[in-house]
């Protein structure tokens, strides 16, 4: 998640935290779209790099589900009981956090429906998502995966609800295109799907719950390292590295200059903290992304992957998940400049090297941006949280020492950060 030098902030990695070790084999599923060979377009909300879709379960009112390649499909246990679903206790969750909730198998025939899309006879688990909902509302996350404390929890009207997770059962049955630029899911029938774009294929390893791909990371002053990464749209991070991989390659010899952050998930806050830094680059197929915000996680992993690649990377592309052909297709977004999609590494005199580990703490590219370009985004973000432009101005003036008139002059002059 988003890292800031002013605050110690937690990391929310939803998909990895929903690793449910007691999951039985999937039921046979019946999937269909209403448009036949044409894709069905489903609008989604993008908040803190997480995708929220409206899902109806057994004809229920539309519920807010996170679209997650890193989990099985889950409904909040509270809603499962309200709907009247039959539940069978099968154990406890195996995710992050000290207080793991019980896991129930829904034994009824279950149908999921999105506008124009239906999935029936699929597996569904019921788990309390109270801790996940609390984590989501505790912090805001920027496009690169850096987090700051949120005031959402103080505003009941702005609280983000997490009613469930739409996971592997959905991706198994359709080809799913995530159009981050237009906030649309384009859902295709697997049998008739043909890709005709200019994107590049990434081979997928598809497991019982997760999907994996080979990626290469580059730490400053070190040779590139290839690892097996879990691809997780339910993670707001860009890159996370797990303890065995870090220890094997001695990637974090020192944490000097880094930010310590708690890890938050299905069972609440984890006892072991993570550290936030910046790698020199991560390469996924032919695409190289410079200076990705990176979590160095010290909690014991619940996967044999070397790390995670999450929403802060995926949102730079149009992403097609095609499980039937064991591939992911990445298509760089046309609305982003090359420097936005593949940010250039900051100049060497703006880096602080963390010991022998090879990570860097780089001056963020925002400092080279014109304030007038970013200012409207601050205002829009605040207004989405039921705050006002005047409140944004008040905070900026307090932080910078400018008067309201002086702030306006800086905007008009095109001053940089």
N, C-alpha and C positions, 0 to 999 in steps of 0.2 A: 504494500500500500504506500501511500504518499509519505515521504520522509521530510521532516523539517528540522532545521538546526535549533529552532526555538522551543520545540515541544518534544517530549518523549511520547511517541504514539504507537498504538498497537497495530498488528498486522492481521487482516481478515482474509483468510484463504479458504473460502467456503467449501470448494470441491474436495480438497484434501482432508478436510475435517469431517467429511461425511463418509468416511471409509468404513463400511458396515461389514464386519467380519463374519457375521452370521447369515449372510444372504443365501437363500436357497436357489436352485436353478430357476431360470425364467420360465414362465408359463408361455404357451403358444399365444401369439398376439395376432390380432386382425387389424390391419391399418388401411385407411383409405383417405383420399382427398376428394373434394367435391368437384374438382375441375379436370379430372382425368389426367391427360398428359401435360396440361399447362400447370405451371406452379401456382400454389396458393400463397398469396402475400398476407403475412400476419404482422401487424404493427407491434413493436415492443418499446419499452422504456429502457433507456440506458442511464444508470445511476451508479456512480463510483466504479465504473468499468464493469458492472454486473448487468446482465440482461434480464429484464422482468417481462413475463408474458402472462396473459390472462387465460386461465385454464379452468374448465368446468369438470368436476369429478362426479360421475353418476348423476348428471343433470343438476348439480349444485349451482349456486350463483358463481359468477366468475371469481376465481381466486388468484392471488399474485404469486406466481412461481418463478424461481430463478432457473434460467436455462443453463444446464451444467453438464459438461462432458466428463466431469470427474466424479460422478455419483450415480447411484440408482435413483429411480423416481421415488419421491417421498412426499407424503402429505403430513402437515402438522397434526399431531395426535388430537389436539383440541378440535380441529375441523372434522377429523375422521369420526369422532364420537358424535359431533353435532349432525353429521350427515347420516349416521346410523350404520357405519361400516362395521363388519364383524372383524375383530382383532384377535390375533394369537401371539402371545409373548414368545419371542425367540431368543432373547438375550439382551445384551447391552451394546451400545455403539462403541466403536474402537477409534474414535477421532481424538482431536486435541481438546484439552481441558480437564480439569480435576473432577468434574461431576458429570459423568457420562449418563445420558438418558437411556431408558429402556427402548428396545426396538420391537415393533409389532409387525407381523405379516398380516396384510388385509386378505382375508380368506374368501370374501365375496368376489363375484365377477365384477371387474372394474372397467369402466370406460373413461378415457380422457377425451376432452374435445377442446380444440382451439377454433377460432372462426374459419370454417371451411375444411377442417382437418379432424379426423376421429381416430382413436386408437383404443381398441377394446380387448378384453381378456389379457391385459398386461399385468405384470407384477407391480405391486405397489406396497411400500413400507410406510408405517406410521411411526413418527418419532416426534417428541417435543422439540420445537424449533425456537423456544423462548430465548435461549442463550444466543443463537444465531441472530435473531431479530434484534436483541440488545446490542450485539457487536456491530451490526449494520448501521444502527442508529447512533452509535457512539462517535463515529468518525466520518469525515468527508475525504474523498480520494480524488486526486487530479488525474489527468490523462496519462501521466507517466508512472502512476502507481505510488505517489507520495501522499501521506495522510496527515490530517490535522484534526483536532478535536471538533466535534460537531455540536451545534446547539439544537439538533433535531429532537433529542430526547426531552427537551424542555418545552417543546411545542407539540401538544397532542395532535393538532391538526396536520402537522407536517411529518408525522411518524411514518416510517417506511415499514409496511407489513410484509412478513415473509410467511406465506401460507403453505409453501411446498417447494419441491425441487423437481424440475422436469429433466430427467437424465437419460441414461443409456437406453432405456426401453424405447424412447422416442427416436433417438439417433439410429438405433438398429433398424427401424422400419422405414425411414425416409432418407432422402438426400436433403440436407439442410444447408441452405445458403444464408449466411449472416451478413446483411448489408448494413454495416455500422453507420455509414454516411447518411442513410435515409431511415434508419431505425426500423428496418423491415427484415422479417424472416421470410425467405422464399422456400416453400416446402414442395419437393418434387417426389413423384413416384419413382422408386428405385429402378424398376425394370425398363422404363422408357427414358431415363435421364441420359442426356448427352451434353457434355461440356463443350462450349464453342468459344470460350474467351481466351485471353492472353496470359492467364495465371500459370503458376508452376505447381506441379504435383509434389507433395511431401508424402513418402510412404508411411503408413501407419501400422503399428503393432496393436492389435485389438485384444484386450483381455476381458475377463469376466465382468469387470466394472469400469476399468480405465482404458484410455488409449495413450500410446507412447510414440515418440519419434526421436530420431537421432538429431542432436544439435551440438554445436561447437561454441564453447565460451573462450574468451581471451581476457586474461588478467594482465595488468600492466607489467611489462618486463618478463613475461612468461610465455612459453610456447602454447599454442592453442590446445585445448582439451576437448575431446569428444565425450559426450555423455548421453544417457538414455533419459529423456525428459517426459514427464507426464503432462499432457496437454489439457489445460483446465480452464474452461470459460467461466467456471465458478470461482476463480481466483482473481482478485482485483490487482494483484501484483504484475510486474513485468516478468521477472525471473526470481526464483527461489532456489537456493542450493542447500542440500541436506547434509547432515553431519558426516555420514560415512564418506561421501564424495569429497567433502571439504578436508577431512582428516587424511584421506589417502593421498591427496595432492597438495596438502599443506597450504590451503588457500587463504587461511586467516591466521597468520602468525602474530598479528597485533590488531587490537580494536581501537587503537589511538585515532582520535578524530572522527570516530563513527558514532552513530546514534543507537542506543539500546532501546529495543521495543518489545513489549509483551506480545504474545500470540494469543489470538482469541478465536474460539470455534464452537463446535457442537456442545462441548461440555463446559463452556465459559472460558476463562483465562487460564492459559498454561503456566506452570510454575517456571519453566525454563524460558528465558527471553531470547530473542533474536537480535541480530545487528544489521543495520541498513548501510549499504555502501553502493559503489558503482563499479561495475565491470568495464573493461575497455570496449568490449563488444560481445554480442551473441549472434550466431549465424544459424539460421534455420533454412535448410536447402540453399537456394541461391541468394537468399535475402540476409543482409548483414545490418544489424541495428547497433549503432554506437552508443556507448555510455548508458546502458539500461540500468534503471534503479533495481538493485538486487538485495534480496533478503538472504542473510546467512543464518540458517536456522539450526539451533542447538538442541531443540527438543528431539527425542528419539522418534525416528520416522515410522509411519505405519504403511509404508510402501517401499518396494525395492528399487524405485526410480532414483536417479541421481539428483533430480530436482524437478521443478515445475516451470512451465511457461504459461502465463495467464493473460487476463483480459487487457492489460496495459500494452501488451504486444499485439494481440489479435485485432484490437480496434484500429490499428494502422492499415488494415486490409479489408477487402471483402473476402470472407472465409467460407469455403464449402467443405462440409464434412460428409464424406461419401464412404460410410462404413462398409457397404456391400462390395466396394472395389478397393477397400483398404487404403484409402488415400484421403489426404486433406489438400485442398487447392487454395493457394494464397494469391490474391490479385491486389496489388497496391492500389490504394484509394486515389482516384483521379482528383478529388477535392483537396488533397494535401500536397504541399510542395515537397520536393525530394528531401529537402532539409528537415521537414516536419516528419516525413515517413521514416527516414534514416538519418537521425540527427548526427551532426558532426561532433567529434570529440572536442572538448574544450582545449584551448591552447595549453602547452605543457606548464607554463608558469602559473596556471590556474589550478593545478592539481596538487593534492597532498597525498603522498604515498603512505600507505599504512604498513610500515615494516617490510618484512620479506614476503608477506603473503601475496602481494601483487595487485590488490584492489586499489582503486583510487577514489578520492572524494573530490569530484570535479566541480568547478564553478558552473552552476546551472545555465543552460542556454537562454533562460528567460532574461538574464542580465543584459543580453545583447539585443533584446526586443524593445520596440517602442512601447512606452507605457500606454499611449493612446490606443494601441491594438488590443491590449489586455484589459484595459479598464472596463469596456462594455461587458466583457465576460464576467468580471467580478459582479457587476450590477445584475446581470441576468441570473447568475448563480444565487445571489442574495434574494432576488425576487421570487425564485422558485422555492426558496425556504421561508417565504412569507416575511422577508425583511425589505428594507427600502433603500433607494439610492442615497438618501440623506445619511442613513446609518453607515453605508459604505464610505461615503466621503468623510464622515466624522472619524472613522477608524483610520483611514489613510492619512488624514491631516494630523491625527494624534501620533501616528508612527513616524511621519516624515518631518513634522514641524511646519509644514506649509499651511497657510490660511486657505480658505475656500477659493479666494481669488488667485492665490499663488498656484494652487493645484490646477485650476483651469488653464493658467498660463503655461504650465509644463505640458499639459495635454496638447495645447495649440502649437507649441514649439516642436512637438515631436520628440521630446526627450526620451532617452532610454533609461532602463532601470538603473 
